[in-house]
Amino acid sequence: MHKPRGSHRLWNSGLLPCMALSLFVVSGCAASGPATGQAHPFNKIDPYENVNRKIYKFNDLVDDYVAGPISNAYRYITPKFVQTGVANAFANIKNINVVLNDFLQAKFVQGAEDTGRFAINTTIGVAGLFDVAKSLSLEQHQEDFDQTLAVWGFSKGAYLVVPFLGPSTVRGVPGVAFDTAVNPTSYVATPFQALSMLNARANADGALRFIDEAALDPYVFTRESFLQWRDNLATDGKSNAGAGLEDEDLDADLGGVASTATPKGGFLTMDKFGFGKVSHTFVLVKNSFDQTSLAFEQANSKLDKLKFSHAKWFVLPTRYTVH
Amino acid sequence: MIIKKLKPIIALLLVVLSMVGGVAYAETMLSAREVVDKFQGQLLAVMKSGKQLGFAGRYDKLYDAVATSHDLTKIARIVIGKEWEKLTEAQQKNLTEVFSKLSVASYAHNFKDYSGETFTIDSEENTTRGGVIVHAHLTIPGDKDVKFDYMLKDNGDSWRIINIIADGVSDLALKRSDYTAVLQNEGFDALMAKINDKISNYSKQE
């Protein structure tokens, strides 16, 4: 029943992802030396849960006292049709990124459709304010660089909660950096960036309220729904979430998102040593980045295959360009 | 003597009767697809009169609909996972009861009104473990369709829904992580208190 659209949407909404990326990369690099042992061997997908929970709580406070009230004021004073127009315009700009990732994932037909979608909405739809393409049955696809990396064979790595921005994974961080770099919104005046973030927060309002209402442990609920949702997007609906859960005797088999139950400890035992663990956790984050780098290298062969199998698509445009 | 002569006829009669009984049983037991179809119909009916019914009215109408289409006991068992064995029999019973109430309350809260939505069943497939997955989608006017995959198991009497996967997000996997996290970190009493809080919050709203 859940269609999570939580604060991860804020990822794609401005320059903050770059700041967060810098913060994490710097922190990761500062922590030198290999990780010595597993802090939480029982939770493969979320080994940095202690820190993640603290950042989650911080983000929650920011949302409660800053982002949420501003967003509520925006929703209250702005007519619905203006909100829809703003949402349409930013979604339309993001389609540049969608098209780029369509082609990077070798989805050529979808890429052509999304190009048409962008062209129609930018022209007939008055700079994207009106979603004319929808009435022409041109579906809005959701593609980003994190999904492209997944298609290229990179594993998502550990779950991360990024300050101000919310849920992500190790693979998601470079994904967001790329998406931000190619999104024109990142290069416009600050008020437009602020509006973009406001729009993203306002759109996520329903999902955030749903989490508040339904979750017993909002941190775990957000993590699980985010990871399942991203897996589903990355595999175009073939992730088979929850498969293997139909029998009680499958406890031992549960892998991936289904086995990420919170270990004892975590946030609830945030003690005086809690913050002391942060530096150690950053070492682990670095380790996780290293693992992802390894995955990048291993994916070379997959990329070669992809290029080979779609070589004709790359060759043809080149020919036309040359002649 | 007469009985001896009638023996084959009686035997034949018994076979015929048992076959008729079998057919009658098969007719009364809904297929997995029919169970989903019936439940979706009941849900839409409640949505259509959702505002007039209010939370309590929707809850009452949906209780039987959910209880007869879902295997709530099994769902509760899977959601709790390995921790289930550590609970006493009374705790298991108690948990199943409040879990059932929360499931119905959640439906009553989230499907409170109607704005032209329709459910369509697309296909069904058998799983290797003897279950059935019914693929469906919810059409919402002016919004993107939501894909629903219902996973059903035969509990001996009927096909029952044990999981719903909405746009790739598994309700069962989500609940399992959520519930076991609370159970492991805070214990059984805290879990029960949180579930009861949720039911109470839902019931306070329209």
Interface residues (C-beta under 8 A of the other chain):
Chain A: M1 H2 K3 P4 E139 Q140 E213 A214 A215 L216 D217 V220 F221 R223 E224 S225 Q228 W229 D231 N232 L233 G237 S239 A241 G242 L245 E246 D247 E248 D251 V257 A258 T260 A261 T262 P263 K264 G265 G266 L268
Chain B: K74 R77 I78 G81 K82 W84 S106 H109 N110 T127 R129 G131 K144 V146 K147 M151 K153 I162 N163 I164 I165 A166 D167 G168 V169 S170 D171 L172 A173 L174 R176 S177 D178 Y179 T180 A181 V182 Q184 N185 E186 L191 K194 I195 K198 N201 Y202
